[in-house]
Amino acid sequence: MKAHARTDRAIVCLAFVGLLGGCANMPEMSQGGKTATGAGVGGALGAGLGALIGGNTQGALIGAGIGAVAGGIVGYNWKTVKNDLTKSGAPQLGVDVTEMPDGSLKVNIPSDVSFDVNKYNLKPALTPVLDSVASAMTQHPELRAKAIGYTDNTGPLAYNQTLSINRALAVTHYLGSRGVAGSRTSVEGRGPNDPIASNDTPQGRAMNRRVELYLYAIKQ
């Protein structure tokens, strides 16, 4: 059994190294295209890391959600952060706050309170929610944040990829303006990928134009 386990681990390692090599050779059409490449392999990389560290389900879940996280994600009591987000008016704005199976806290930011169509300038209505996030991260140095931007499926793919990452960057730049170090945040643009509603209706497209902000804690 031990010999088989070592063999399986070696196969996973070789596959993972091969995947990294393939990523390095992928073309970069633009900033948005480069981000899309990263988004496409993010889940696979995360699952690969999960296998390398023991094949646990948590590693795969991290890969499917916020991507491979360096430093080791740990469980966290989100009660205080969730209460502060509620007080900031998140529910009234339609901002959903959900604890995820991988231990992260997902803050789903809809387009009607965040960005106008084809824009990535933050609307003032959202700033109290982001102020609450920044305050939590300032008080708790173990917290990190990843912003993932999305668009609907209208317009050129390359344009949407760039727009999605610019929306994610707008969120993390705001956190930075409130004292959160850039080394504690990361971004990803997924363009029209992973829609949460049908793109066949104006209402569905509005739901798909969003930013998902994931908070997570790492081992200190």
C-alpha positions, 0 to 999 in steps of 0.5 A, spaced: 500 500 500 505 504 501 508 503 495 502 505 491 501 511 495 508 513 493 506 512 486 500 515 486 503 521 489 508 522 484 503 521 478 500 527 481 506 531 482 508 530 475 501 532 472 501 538 477 508 540 474 506 539 467 499 543 468 504 549 471 508 548 464 502 549 460 500 555 464 507 558 463 506 557 455 499 560 454 498 566 450 496 573 453 492 577 448 491 582 453 490 583 461 483 581 461 486 575 457 491 573 461 486 573 467 482 569 464 487 564 463 488 564 470 481 563 472 480 557 467 486 553 471 484 556 478 480 550 480 485 545 477 491 548 480 487 548 487 485 541 486 492 539 485 494 542 491 489 539 495 492 532 492 499 534 494 497 536 501 494 529 502 488 529 498 483 532 502 476 535 500 478 542 503 484 543 498 479 541 492 474 546 495 479 552 495 481 551 488 473 551 486 472 557 490 477 562 491 483 559 487 489 556 490 491 559 497 498 560 499 499 560 507 494 555 509 487 557 510 484 555 517 477 555 520 475 562 522 469 565 527 465 570 522 460 572 527 463 579 528 465 580 521 458 578 519 454 582 524 459 588 522 457 587 515 449 587 517 450 594 521 453 597 515 447 596 511 449 590 506 442 586 507 439 592 505 443 593 499 442 586 496 449 584 498 449 577 500 454 574 506 455 567 506 460 562 509 463 557 504 465 550 505 472 551 505 472 556 511 472 563 507 466 568 507 463 570 501 461 577 500 457 577 493 456 584 491 451 585 485 452 590 480 446 595 482 450 597 488 457 597 485 458 598 478 454 601 472 454 597 465 460 597 462 463 601 468 468 599 474 467 605 478 465 604 485 458 607 487 458 611 493 452 606 496 457 600 497 463 604 500 460 603 507 460 595 506 467 595 504 469 600 510 466 594 514 471 589 510 477 594 511 476 595 518 475 587 520 482 586 516 485 592 519 483 589 526 485 582 524 491 581 521 490 574 519 485 575 514 486 576 507 481 578 501 480 575 494 476 579 489 473 576 483 470 580 478 464 578 473 460 580 467 454 578 463 455 575 456 454 581 451 460 584 448 467 581 446 470 576 450 476 580 451 473 586 453 469 583 458 475 579 461 478 586 462 472 589 465 471 584 470 478 584 473 478 592 473 471 591 477 475 586 482 481 591 482 476 597 484 474 593 490 481 591 492 484 598 491 478 601 495 480 597 501 487 599 500 485 606 501 482 604 507 489 601 510 489 594 507 496 592 505 496 590 497 500 584 499 493 581 503 489 582 497 488 579 490 484 579 484 481 575 478 477 576 472 472 571 470 468 575 465 462 572 463 464 565 466 460 562 472 453 566 471 449 565 476 443 567 472 440 566 465 443 571 460 437 571 456 434 577 460 436 584 463 434 581 470 439 575 469 444 579 466 444 584 471 445 579 476 451 576 473 455 583 473 458 582 480 464 582 484 465 576 489 469 578 495 472 572 499 475 573 506 479 568 509 484 567 514 491 564 514 495 560 519 500 565 522 
